[in-house]
Amino acid sequence: MARYTGPVCRLCRRQGEKLYLKGDRCYTTKCAVDRRTYAPGQHGQNRRSKVSEYGIQLREKQKLRRIYGLLEAQTESYFEEAARKKGVTGENLLQILETRLDNVVFRLGFATSRAEARQLVRHGHFTVNGKKVNIPSYLLRVGDVVSIKETSRKSPRIEAVLASTGQKSISAWLSMNREGTEGTLVALPTREQIDVPIQEHLIVEYYSR
């Protein structure tokens, strides 16, 4: 299945809550969820069907995919990897997703949303440990250093992003250099440090059917 390329505000409205897929816009009065609290589509305002237990689990899995911009096959692969690791499977899953390069770029404030981070990574604006990496799904390890490429630091787009996210607080499991152009993964995030509105146990139940 191809990646969704339609209006992302429809995804939030379908989910019935803000997923913060458009960065700063989600915090303004322009947010579609605030303006139209019903589901998208011709019959969106009339849908009152009761959701089954399976439906609740499926919706939570879809929410995870939408937040991190994943394909179905990717999500299943990450779940299998999380299940093989020691510890709580749901927390392992979130930890893996948080260490994706596109997510770390977003967490460091080098992009206003994960979608923008994914695009900037694909365009080759970042290096990992001094080497250019243009794969958004690249998984980082503790100690890895993510930097904005020297030639990209004066790009109007990068400058605009840094100006927009300059006051953004950095997660405790990351560190930033003084110039604000380089960040390091200092530790794997704990569940308490991952501020995504996900009930991961529902996703584990979905894949354990």
C-alpha positions in Angstrom: 0.0 0.0 0.0 1.4 3.4 -1.0 2.0 6.2 1.4 -0.9 8.6 2.0 -0.5 11.9 0.1 -3.8 13.5 0.7 -4.8 16.3 3.1 -3.4 15.3 6.5 -6.0 17.2 8.4 -8.5 14.6 7.2 -6.5 12.0 9.1 -6.9 13.9 12.4 -10.6 14.4 11.8 -11.0 10.7 11.0 -9.1 9.9 14.2 -11.2 12.4 16.2 -8.3 14.1 17.8 -5.2 16.2 17.0 -2.2 14.2 15.8 -0.1 17.4 15.2 0.7 16.4 11.6 1.1 19.9 10.3 3.5 21.4 12.9 2.7 24.9 14.1 -0.6 25.1 12.2 -2.1 22.6 14.7 -1.7 25.1 17.5 -3.6 27.8 15.7 -7.3 28.5 15.1 -6.8 27.2 11.5 -6.6 23.6 12.9 -9.3 21.6 11.1 -10.1 19.5 14.2 -11.0 22.6 16.1 -13.2 24.0 13.3 -14.9 20.7 12.3 -15.1 18.2 15.2 -16.9 15.5 13.0 -15.4 12.9 10.7 -14.7 13.9 7.1 -16.9 12.8 4.2 -20.5 13.4 3.2 -21.9 11.4 6.2 -19.3 12.4 8.7 -21.7 14.3 11.0 -24.2 11.4 11.0 -21.9 8.5 12.0 -22.7 7.2 15.4 -22.0 3.5 15.1 -20.6 1.7 18.1 -16.9 0.7 17.7 -16.0 -2.9 18.4 -13.0 -4.0 20.5 -11.2 -4.9 17.3 -12.1 -1.5 15.8 -10.6 0.3 18.8 -7.4 -1.7 18.4 -7.3 -1.0 14.7 -7.9 2.7 15.2 -5.0 2.9 17.7 -2.7 1.1 15.3 -3.8 3.5 12.5 -3.1 6.4 14.9 0.5 5.2 15.4 1.0 4.9 11.7 -0.3 8.4 11.0 1.8 10.0 13.8 5.0 8.5 12.6 4.2 8.4 8.9 4.6 4.6 8.5 3.5 2.1 5.9 1.6 -1.0 7.0 4.4 -3.3 6.3 6.8 -1.1 8.2 4.6 -1.0 11.2 4.3 -4.8 11.3 8.1 -5.2 10.8 8.7 -2.8 13.7 6.3 -4.7 15.9 8.0 -8.0 15.2 11.4 -6.4 16.1 9.9 -5.0 19.3 8.5 -8.4 20.2 11.9 -10.0 19.9 13.5 -7.6 22.2 13.6 -8.0 26.0 11.1 -5.9 27.9 7.6 -4.6 27.3 6.7 -5.0 23.6 4.6 -1.8 23.4 7.3 0.3 25.0 10.0 -1.3 22.8 7.9 -0.4 19.7 7.7 3.3 20.7 11.3 3.3 21.5 12.3 2.0 18.1 10.1 4.6 16.4 11.5 7.4 18.4 15.0 6.5 17.3 14.2 6.8 13.6 16.3 9.5 12.0 13.3 11.5 10.8 11.8 11.5 14.3 15.1 12.6 15.9 15.4 15.4 13.4 11.9 16.5 14.4 12.6 16.2 18.1 15.8 18.2 17.8 13.8 21.1 16.2 15.4 20.8 12.8 11.9 20.4 11.3 8.4 21.6 12.3 6.8 18.2 11.8 7.8 14.6 11.1 6.6 14.9 7.5 8.9 17.9 7.0 11.7 16.0 8.7 11.2 13.0 6.4 11.4 15.3 3.4 14.5 17.1 4.6 16.3 13.9 5.3 15.4 12.5 1.9 16.9 15.7 0.3 20.2 15.0 2.0 20.4 17.9 4.5 21.7 15.8 7.4 24.6 13.7 8.4 25.0 11.0 11.0 28.4 10.7 12.6 29.8 12.9 9.7 28.3 10.7 6.9 25.3 11.8 4.8 22.2 9.7 5.4 19.1 10.2 3.4 17.0 7.3 4.7 14.3 8.6 7.1 13.8 5.2 8.6 17.5 4.9 9.6 17.6 3.8 13.2 20.1 5.7 15.5 22.1 4.2 18.3 23.1 5.8 21.6 26.0 8.1 20.9 25.1 8.9 17.3 25.4 12.5 16.3 23.0 14.1 13.8 24.1 17.3 12.1 22.8 19.7 9.6 25.1 19.6 6.6 27.5 22.5 6.4 26.2 23.4 2.9 22.6 23.3 4.1 22.9 25.6 7.1 22.5 28.7 5.0 19.6 27.3 3.1 16.6 29.7 3.4 14.3 26.7 4.3 16.6 25.4 7.0 17.1 28.9 8.4 13.3 29.4 8.4 12.8 26.1 10.2 15.4 26.9 12.9 13.9 30.3 13.5 10.5 28.7 13.9 11.6 26.0 16.3 14.3 28.0 18.2 12.4 28.0 21.4 11.4 24.4 21.3 12.5 22.3 24.3 14.7 19.3 23.6 13.8 15.9 25.0 16.0 14.7 27.9 17.3 11.8 25.9 18.8 14.1 23.3 21.4 16.9 23.6 22.2 19.9 21.4 25.4 21.8 20.7 25.6 25.5 21.4 25.2 26.5 17.7 22.0 24.5 17.5 23.1 22.6 14.4 24.1 19.3 15.9 22.3 16.9 18.2 23.3 13.6 20.0 21.3 10.6 21.0 22.5 10.4 24.6 20.2 7.6 25.8 17.2 5.6 24.7 13.9 7.2 25.6 11.8 5.8 28.4 8.0 5.6 28.1 7.6 8.6 30.3 9.7 10.7 27.9 7.7 9.7 24.8 4.9 12.2 24.6 2.7 10.6 22.0 -1.0 10.0 22.7 -0.8 6.2 22.1 -2.1 3.3 24.1 0.5 0.8 23.0 -1.2 -2.1 24.7 -4.0 -1.9 22.2 -1.5 -2.2 19.3 0.0 -5.3 21.0 -3.4 -6.8 21.3 -4.2 -6.0 17.6 -1.0 -7.8 16.4 -1.4 -10.7 18.9 -4.9 -11.7 17.6 
